[in-house]
Amino acid sequence: MSENTLYYGDNLDILRNREYFPDACVDLIYLDPPFNSNRSYNVLFKDESGKNADAQIKAFEDTWQWGPSANALAEELIMTSTPRVSEAIKALLMIVGRNQMMAYLVMMTARLVELHRVLKPTGSFYLHCDPSASHYLKVILDAIFDPRNFRNEIIWRRTRAHNDRNITRYGAIHDVILFYTKGDKWIYNVQYMTRDENAPKTHDLYTHTDGKLYRKGDCRAPGGRGPKYEWNGYIHNWRFTQEQSKQLEAEGKIVYSKSGMPRVLRPVDPEKGSPLQDIWFDIDTLNSGSKEILNYPTQKPLTLLERIISTSSNPGDVVLDPFCGCGTAVTAAQKLGRHWRGIDITSLSIRLQKTRLKDMFELIPYVDYAVIGEPKDLADARQLAQEDRYDFQNWVLGFIPSAHAIENPTTKKPKKGADGGIDGVIPFKEYDNATGKVTDYQRALVQVKSGGVERKQISELRGTIEREGAALGIFITLEKSKKPMNIEAESAGYYRSEWYGTQVPRIQILTIEQLMKGAQPIVPNQIGVVKAAPREKDESAKNKPQRLPGMPD
């Protein structure tokens, strides 16, 4: 197995595969599940046990919905998990009810159990969520990890204050990141905040006679745990013994406030800020002006993941993101010289990550990393088409970087039935040769076929592009095209692109075998699904980690 791997498929199935993920094989886990503040949370608590409930429930982008699969998984967790996890699920069923929120929690619990299994004894775990579900998730994590291994609830101020027209509550501007460890020993590399410009003006900083800057710290012991005695008229539990306090005074490391309270001097590095605390307000969410923005809806800043990875892992460690989306954790790990594993169930995500890795680091697929779960040959492609032809369509469109899948707005899957013969669209621009300005926006319509094909289908595609006013039609087939199909495609003529400087066949036929070998449709000036990621300096090239012990070859 490659040191770095993208897995395409259901993360629960993949995590339960011991060949892919043996026990205790990962150093750091970060996950940002598909559940965010843009949902209508009142719907999540609607009871789904009533008649026709499915038709009444608003559809969500993710698939957390209470039904037979969620119910079966809840029963499995109750029967087979540890007593603590079993009781937590039973309690939440009673408190939350059988609804979409509970379906989400059940689905997450099954995955969290597996993530705990694959984490090393010294490993760290970060769950990114929002206040709508963080309290439920913390109960589950306490049951799985043990409350004693809870380290922090990190508050990330993801955006600054904003004004709403109708203000009826406090502005929601933060996410929650729950930080746990597997045991009582873990990696923690202290990170520092940028020094506050006003810090030298604060009363607790002190320039000593040696000219160096010190911070005046409290000599009193927290929680009354230190030795108790009188010091300069004050009786307290102190951080130091009487002998130590006298030694510090002799060394000039004790100063006194106006009231006579002793303060200990601690050296301050003027170039270094304060150690990072559990409220992060110095990293803003991405906006339209950010260079790294990819137009992916839940994309997180690279700096945020770099902070987490730098804090809780070392070069050569394994970082896992089981909901890797557009791959921010993966690219941050690559940049920082860590090994990485990423899992996602959507072909769009895998396609995006492959493109992002190439744009940022010039990685070559299947050489610098492996992709598990995608079809590797025609036999695999046929199998995928038989299992799920809509996922098959998405996988095929993934070969064309600029292809947009045509989706059903409710199910978020490729349209079924009356889709007008369109499975995808490749938008493109036309320019004026003299000025270089955009003069027109055009489309190439894509149709994907996994079964038998014939001339009639090419004729129908020709009619579709005429009906839709599109410029081009791309016909992609799993089977080889036949001579009558080629003749029909040729009879459709050509599209003249002035900027491209040539004529482009109006209807183009490509086989999936050709796509797998690198062929692409001829479409001028394509507009990508997402923006290209900016080039990064790949730190891992300097310090290439060695193959990791405990991972399968």
Buried (B, 14 or more C-beta within 10 A) or exposed (E): EBBBBBBBBBBBBBBBBEEBBBEBBBBBBBBBBBBBEEBEBEBBEBEBEEEEBEEEBEBBBBBBBBBEEBBEBBEEBBEEBEEEBBEBBEEBBEEBBBBBBBBBBBBBBBBBBBBBBBBBEBBBBBBBBBEBBBEBBBBBBBBBBBEEBBBEBBBBBBBEEEEEEEEEEEEEBBBBBBBBBBBEEBBEEEEEBEBEEEBEEEEEEBEEEEEEBBBBEBBBBEEEEBBEEEBBEBEBBBBBEEEEBEEBBEEEBBBEEEEEBBBBBEEBEEEEBEEBEEEBBEBBBBEEEBEBBBEBEBBBBBBBBBBBBBBBBBBBBBBBBBBBBBBBBBBBBBBBBBBBBBBBBBBBBBBBBBBBBBBBBEBEEEEBBBBBBBBEEBEBBBEBBEEEBBBBBBBBBBBBBBBBBBBBEEEBBBBEEEBEBBBBBBBBBBBEEEEEEEEEEBBBBBBBBBEEBEBEBBBBBBEBBEEBEBBBBBBBBBBEBBEEBBEBBBEBEEBEBEBBEEEBBBBBBBBBBBBBEEEBBBBBBBBBBBBEBEEBEBEBEEEEBEEBEEBEE
